Amino acid sequence: MKVDRVELNFGEVSRQILKGAGTKALLTEIAQRVADQSGLACNVDIYDGRNRSNASVGVEPGSEDYYRNLHTNALAAALY
């Protein structure tokens, strides 16, 4: 049986899968869950990078929750 060569179009993979609406919805769900589990007032940001969508969870610098996170690492603990 002859096997044909398969070529992957990386641009389309990036556009349709890595930057797709389903991926963004999943990232939003995960980032929001981490923000909720941390117990801090967090900002959730979803953005497109060069190759894929990304999620960022952070605390406003200078706030009380920011300093609490520095001492307790609540955001890192919320990942697990």
Long-range contacts (C-beta under 8 A, 24 or more apart in sequence): 14-51, 14-52, 18-51, 18-52, 18-53, 19-48, 19-52, 19-53, 20-53, 23-52, 23-53, 24-53, 27-53, 27-54, 27-55, 28-55, 30-55, 31-55, 31-56, 31-57, 34-75, 34-78, 34-79, 35-78, 37-78, 38-69, 38-74, 38-75, 38-77, 38-78, 39-74, 39-78, 40-65, 40-68, 40-69, 40-74, 40-75, 41-65, 42-75
